[in-house]
Structure formats: structure tokens, C-alpha cells
């Protein structure tokens, strides 16, 4: 489509921004560091557009981008089913110990010891954040025959009435939910939403799922709650310090993140490496929206509706 691509293995930061020399736009992902210093360097290289191939934008200094005259666009919606289905898959895998059973059977160990789970039917599921992904997640859980609770600063009352979801304050949701699933963006208000205080409010033995952003959960407090035995299980597709760790192969060498290493020692913790979005359909939608915005930059046309930040 008239776009000349240059692909790089390394992450974008101020130290690597010089590699964008001669480029009109740079395409970045969740772990690239697009701070003020990086943006100034990009602007000096002639970059006019930051194209995020994701919906989250907490890694971009939007004010600095405006100051240096660089536009920022994102992909606001791409297959909410991909992330929602992964959240449910994490819960089912952890609850029914499928990952442990798989490894046992491969070693010809067919013992059922320690593999007892629970019926999801009849449980109470709290959906924190009822945007598109949260709504799809709630609808998937609804199929199991659960009671749905929700928390969102902008409630979708008509939708909630259709699916039978009851909105309430976060503390009430945490106290009543057997399963809590996080589906909200990272903002100054949501940073460390799950912390020592809110973890203490959770129902004893509850399961916590996070497929949104790592910094929604304060890892130190989470580890303390796990050590105290307050949580039944934790399923994470994101981690607050995943930059430099996720999306890379660290096998064969020591992991340099002590808190992530500690999380991996708990038998009731399941972690995947930020792959909830990774379906063919989602990748196609991300590529399509990103390319259309790049083409519009070339033609001097307005960005796709809803993508500009």
C-alpha cells in the first residue's frame, strides 16, 4: 500500500529512537517507552506519527507528543472476544489444574491428587470495567450460570439489565465475588487498584484474573496475600514490570525480576506472557486499523474515527 517498512527487534526508547531517522511514522507496542525524551528525538528525526498497535497508551507521553507536533493514534477496539476468551480460559485452566495435569500425564503420572477444582456454575463473578472486553467476558461467564456483579465509573445500564449484571461499588464487589476479572485501562485513578487494602476486602479463597494492564495490581501486596493464603488463585496475562521480560526468551538464564520469580513459585498462580490478544482475528484488525491510519497520513486525510489520542 505504498508503505516502506523497517522492522526492529529492539524496543523503542530514547536510546534507540535514532533508528527512526528518515521515517515519517513509528509503530509501537505496549512495552515501548515513548516518553518526552524519546518523542523529542523522534521529532528531530522528522517523525510525524506514533501508531500504537494496541488500545492502551499509558506508555506514551501525550502532552509531550502534542508539544513536539507528533500525532498519536491507536487501535481502540480489536476482537474483544480474544481477550475475554483468554480470561475465561485462564480461570478454567487454573481452577481445574489443567496445566498441572497436562505435565503429569506427559510424565505418565495419572494421579488425581491435588487436582480438585470447583464448579463455576452458581458462583459470583465480579467484572471490574465493563467496556467492550468486560462486556464480552461477562456474557461468556453468564453461559456458566453465574451471578454477575460489575463496577465501572460509566455504567452501561441497558446492557447490564439484559445480561443480569448488578452494578455496585468496588469494595462491595470484592467482598461478594468468588471470581474477580479486571478489564479496565491503566490511568492514574486505576493504578494499583488492587492493593493491600482492596485485597483484604476480597472474599477468602477468591480467584483474581488480570488480562488488562499489569500496574492495576500492586505485586508486593499480591505476593503477601498469596503467602497468607487469602486467595484461591491468581491468573495473570500481564505483570507490572513486564517490560524487558515479556515477549523475549529468557530460558537458560536466571530471571532478574525477584517478584515475578516469587509469583512463579506459587502453585495457585498461572501466568501467561501478555498473549490474550494473540488470535488471527485480533491481529488482522490491529494490522488493518494501523495501516489505514498510515495511509491516511500519506494522503493528508483525517485519522480513522476513534483512533486519535
Secondary structure, DSSP 8 states (H G I E B T S, - for coil): --------SS--STTTGGGGTT-SEEEE-TT--B-HHHHHHHHHTT--EEEESSS--TTB-HHHHHHHT-EEE----S-HHHHHHHHHHHHHHHHTTHHHHHHHHHTT----TT------TT-EEEEE--SHHHHHHHHHHHTTT-EEEEE-SS--HHHHHHHTEEE--HHHHHHH-SEEEE-----TTTTT-BSHHHHHHS-TTEEEEE-S-GGGB-HHHHHHHHHTT-EEEEEES--TT-TTTTTS--TTS--S-HHHHHHTT-TTEEE--S-TT-SHHHHHHHHHHHHHHHHHHHHT----TTTB-
